[in-house]
Amino acid sequence: MHLCGLRPGDGDAVRQQHVYCDGSDGQIILDYDRDGRLLGIELLGASSLLRASALSTVEQPETGP
């Protein structure tokens, strides 16, 4: 997910913060720009972090050719 209307290439992520969730195989990665603004949130192992009903509503990103 990208925040504030930013898309990849609009700002370079210069710092990542990894958040490990106790009792889960999932991980959250927060991407920040050089000014400390949050650019994006990535969920690794989302199925262990979110309910199936929440995952079913997620739009898949477009893939290149």
C-alpha positions in Angstrom: 0.0 0.0 0.0 1.3 3.5 -0.8 0.2 6.5 1.1 -0.7 10.1 0.4 -1.1 9.5 -3.3 2.5 8.5 -3.7 3.5 5.8 -6.2 6.8 4.0 -6.5 9.3 6.5 -8.0 7.7 9.6 -6.4 10.0 9.3 -3.4 12.8 7.0 -2.5 12.5 4.9 0.6 15.7 5.4 2.5 14.7 3.6 5.7 12.7 0.6 6.5 11.3 -0.4 9.8 10.5 -4.1 10.3 7.8 -5.0 12.8 7.6 -8.6 14.0 4.3 -9.8 15.4 4.4 -12.1 18.3 2.6 -15.4 17.8 2.4 -14.8 14.0 4.5 -15.7 11.0 3.7 -12.3 9.6 5.8 -9.2 9.4 5.1 -5.5 8.7 7.6 -3.4 6.8 7.2 0.4 6.9 9.0 2.4 4.2 10.1 6.0 5.0 11.6 8.8 2.8 14.5 11.0 3.8 12.2 13.4 5.6 10.8 10.6 7.8 7.5 10.5 6.0 5.8 7.1 5.7 5.7 6.1 2.1 4.3 2.6 2.2 3.3 -0.4 4.3 4.1 -4.0 3.2 2.6 -7.1 4.9 4.6 -10.3 4.6 2.6 -13.3 5.5 -0.6 -11.3 5.4 -2.7 -14.4 5.9 -1.3 -14.8 9.4 -1.9 -11.1 10.2 -5.4 -10.5 8.8 -8.7 -12.2 8.7 -9.6 -14.0 5.5 -12.6 -11.7 5.1 -10.2 -8.7 5.0 -7.9 -10.4 2.5 -10.7 -11.2 0.2 -11.4 -7.5 -0.4 -7.8 -6.6 -1.3 -7.1 -5.5 -4.8 -4.1 -7.2 -6.4 -1.5 -4.8 -7.9 -1.1 -4.7 -11.6 1.8 -6.7 -13.0 4.0 -5.6 -15.8 4.1 -7.4 -19.2 
